[in-house]
């Protein structure tokens, strides 16, 4: 509707209707987020209280700096990183194999793969570590009777028991991650590979797995970070990882909290490096997918 000026009014004056709905005189006031402000205040107060508790608690911070780079701690850190890498490699190899078996048309292979994931996902990891460490109670010797035999207690050392327990347990979880990645690839890719006469395993290696890696990498990387922390469970079978060596020290000097803080600092440092590497790896495999995180 065209503006109608009031007769006799100066040029530019508003009509009564326009004056009624004129909002130019209102002041714009930003919205107040009282919930956010209250939550922020509560969090700051809690953090200050936590910092004061650690600052004034019965903690000798000089011991933390003293043992942060102690020889025993560094040796345990090296063992933790080594065990994490080896157990994860074993877990990934088993996971890929079991995932392929789960998707096989052979019912026996499918049954074996399902039983494997059911067994090792259904029992606690610490129980599996103890079973491997005490394997000599069931099998006193390993090998071929009459030809070559070894005492089980000499073969299943704490290192071997930890590697088998962590790696085989991880394989059960990685198998489901890999299977999810394989199922995410369009079925047309399988049919295209079959149409050109490519064997199933070759198609899996050259076509399917490269496409599934974008789905597989994030959870497997997350499992690797979890593996670094799960190695601490190997302390129950006397494997000399980071936490086990820290415990040995505080059993001697009774500085429990200081040594636990030292362990926590190193775990956080390793996880921080792995988190950065994970983000870089994810970006690399996400190229061409239309999204970058």
C-alpha positions in Angstrom: 0.0 0.0 0.0 1.4 3.4 -0.9 2.3 5.7 2.0 -0.2 8.4 2.6 1.2 11.6 4.0 -0.9 13.6 6.6 -2.2 16.8 5.0 -0.3 19.8 6.2 2.4 17.8 7.8 6.0 18.5 6.9 7.7 16.4 4.2 9.0 13.1 5.5 6.5 12.9 8.4 5.1 9.4 9.2 1.5 8.6 8.9 -0.3 7.5 12.1 -0.1 3.9 10.9 3.6 4.1 10.3 4.2 5.9 13.5 2.4 3.1 15.4 4.7 0.4 14.1 7.9 2.4 13.9 10.7 0.5 15.8 13.6 2.8 15.0 13.5 4.3 18.5 14.0 0.9 20.1 17.4 0.0 21.5 18.9 -3.4 20.5 19.8 -5.3 23.7 21.9 -8.5 23.3 20.4 -11.6 24.8 21.6 -12.5 28.2 22.7 -16.2 28.6 22.3 -16.5 32.3 22.6 -20.3 32.2 25.9 -20.2 30.4 27.2 -17.6 32.8 26.1 -19.6 35.9 27.7 -22.8 34.5 30.9 -21.0 33.7 31.1 -19.6 37.2 30.4 -23.0 38.8 33.1 -24.7 36.6 35.7 -22.0 37.4 35.0 -22.3 41.1 35.4 -26.1 40.9 38.6 -25.8 39.0 40.0 -23.3 41.5 39.0 -25.6 44.4 40.7 -28.6 42.6 43.9 -26.6 42.0 44.0 -25.5 45.6 43.5 -29.1 46.8 46.4 -30.3 44.7 48.6 -27.3 45.7 48.0 -27.6 49.4 47.5 -31.4 49.6 50.1 -33.9 50.9 52.0 -33.9 47.6 55.7 -33.3 47.3 56.0 -31.8 43.8 59.7 -32.0 43.9 59.4 -35.8 43.8 57.2 -35.5 40.7 59.9 -33.6 38.8 62.6 -35.9 40.2 60.9 -39.1 39.0 59.4 -37.8 35.8 62.5 -38.8 33.9 63.8 -41.5 36.2 65.4 -44.5 34.5 62.8 -47.0 35.7 59.9 -44.7 34.6 61.4 -44.2 31.1 62.0 -47.9 30.8 58.4 -48.6 31.7 57.2 -45.9 29.2 59.3 -47.5 26.4 57.7 -50.9 27.3 54.2 -49.4 27.3 54.7 -47.8 23.8 56.3 -51.0 22.5 53.5 -53.2 23.8 50.9 -50.9 22.5 52.3 -50.9 19.0 52.9 -54.7 18.8 49.5 -55.6 20.4 47.7 -53.2 18.0 49.5 -54.7 15.0 48.4 -58.2 16.1 44.9 -56.9 16.8 44.5 -55.3 13.4 45.9 -58.4 11.5 43.5 -60.6 13.4 40.6 -58.1 13.0 41.0 -58.0 9.2 41.2 -61.8 9.0 38.2 -62.3 11.2 36.1 -59.7 9.5 36.8 -61.3 6.1 35.8 -64.7 7.6 32.6 -63.2 9.0 31.6 -62.0 5.5 32.6 -65.3 3.9 30.1 -67.6 2.2 31.6 -70.5 4.0 29.4 -71.3 7.1 32.3 -72.9 9.0 34.5 -69.7 8.6 31.6 -67.5 9.7 30.9 -69.7 12.8 34.6 -69.7 13.8 34.7 -65.8 13.4 31.5 -65.3 15.3 32.7 -67.6 18.1 36.0 -65.7 18.3 34.4 -62.3 18.7 31.8 -63.7 21.2 34.5 -65.3 23.4 37.0 -62.5 23.6 34.5 -59.7 23.8 32.5 -61.5 26.4 35.3 -62.0 29.0 37.2 -59.3 30.9 40.7 -58.4 29.5 42.3 -58.9 32.9 40.9 -62.5 33.0 42.4 -63.2 29.6 45.8 -61.8 30.7 45.8 -64.1 33.8 44.8 -67.1 31.7 47.7 -66.6 29.3 50.1 -66.0 32.1 49.1 -69.2 33.9 48.9 -71.3 30.7 51.5 -73.7 32.1 48.9 -75.0 34.5 47.0 -76.5 31.5 49.9 -77.1 29.1 53.1 -77.8 30.9 55.0 -78.0 27.6 54.5 -76.6 24.1 55.6 -78.1 20.8 55.4 -81.5 19.1 55.8 -84.4 21.6 58.8 -86.5 20.9 60.3 -84.0 18.4 60.5 -80.5 19.9 59.2 -79.4 23.2 59.5 -76.3 25.4 58.5 -75.6 28.9 55.5 -73.3 28.9 56.8 -71.2 31.8 59.9 -70.3 29.7 57.8 -69.5 26.6 54.9 -67.6 28.1 56.8 -64.8 29.8 55.0 -61.7 31.1 55.8 -60.0 27.7 54.4 -62.8 25.6 51.4 -63.2 27.9 50.6 -59.5 27.7 51.1 -59.4 23.9 48.8 -62.4 23.4 46.2 -61.1 25.9 46.1 -57.6 24.6 46.5 -58.4 20.9 43.9 -61.2 20.7 41.4 -59.3 22.7 41.9 -56.3 20.5 41.4 -58.4 17.4 37.8 -59.2 18.4 36.9 -55.5 18.6 38.8 -54.5 15.5 37.1 -57.3 13.5 33.7 -55.5 14.1 35.2 -52.2 13.1 36.7 -53.6 9.9 33.4 -55.4 9.1 31.5 -52.2 9.5 33.9 -50.5 7.1 33.6 -53.2 4.5 29.8 -53.1 4.7 29.8 -49.4 4.1 31.2 -49.9 0.6 28.5 -50.0 -2.0 27.7 -53.5 -3.2 28.2 -52.3 -6.8 31.9 -52.2 -6.1 31.9 -55.9 -5.5 29.9 -56.6 -8.6 32.1 -54.4 -10.7 35.2 -56.2 -9.6 33.5 -59.6 -10.3 32.5 -58.4 -13.7 36.1 -57.9 -14.8 37.1 -61.3 -13.5 38.9 -60.1 -10.4 39.2 -62.7 -7.6 37.4 -61.9 -4.4 40.6 -61.5 -2.3 42.2 -59.3 -4.9 39.1 -57.1 -5.1 39.1 -56.8 -1.4 42.7 -55.7 -1.3 42.7 -53.4 -4.3 39.1 -52.0 -4.3 37.1 -52.6 -1.2 39.6 -52.0 1.6 41.0 -48.7 0.2 37.4 -47.3 0.2 36.6 -48.7 3.6 39.6 -47.1 5.2 37.9 -43.8 5.6 35.4 -45.5 7.9 37.9 -47.8 9.6 40.6 -45.4 10.5 38.8 -43.2 13.1 37.6 -46.0 15.4 40.8 -48.1 15.0 42.9 -45.0 15.9 40.7 -44.5 18.9 41.3 -48.2 19.8 45.0 -47.6 19.6 44.8 -44.7 22.1 42.8 -47.0 24.3 45.4 -49.7 24.0 48.1 -47.4 25.4 46.0 -47.1 28.6 45.0 -50.8 28.6 48.6 -51.9 28.8 48.5 -50.8 32.5 46.4 -53.9 33.1 49.5 -56.0 32.3 50.9 -54.9 35.6 48.9 -57.8 37.2 51.1 -60.3 35.4 54.3 -58.4 36.3 55.0 -56.9 32.9 57.3 -53.9 33.4 55.2 -51.2 31.8 54.8 -47.6 33.1 52.4 -48.1 35.9 54.0 -51.3 37.1 57.4 -49.5 37.5 55.8 -46.6 39.1 54.2 -48.9 41.7 57.5 -50.6 42.4 59.0 -47.1 43.2 56.2 -46.0 45.5 56.2 -49.4 47.3 59.8 -48.4 48.3 59.4 -44.7 49.1 55.7 -44.5 49.9 55.2 -41.5 47.6 52.1 -43.0 46.1 50.4 -39.9 44.7 53.6 -38.4 43.3 54.3 -41.5 41.3 50.7 -41.8 40.1 50.9 -38.2 38.9 54.1 -39.0 37.0 52.4 -41.9 35.3 49.4 -39.7 34.4 51.6 -37.1 32.9 53.3 -39.6 30.6 50.0 -41.2 29.6 48.6 -37.8 28.7 51.7 -37.0 26.7 51.6 -40.2 24.7 47.8 -39.9 24.1 48.2 -36.2 23.0 50.7 -37.2 20.3 48.5 -40.0 19.1 45.5 -37.8 19.0 47.3 -35.3 16.8 48.5 -38.2 14.5 45.0 -39.5 14.4 43.5 -36.2 13.2 46.2 -36.0 10.5 45.6 -39.5 9.4 41.8 -39.0 9.2 42.2 -35.9 7.1 44.4 -37.8 4.7 41.9 -40.6 4.2 39.0 -38.1 4.0 40.4 -36.5 0.9 37.9 -36.7 -2.0 35.1 -37.6 0.3 33.5 -34.1 0.2 34.2 -33.3 3.8 37.1 -32.3 6.0 36.9 -32.5 9.7 
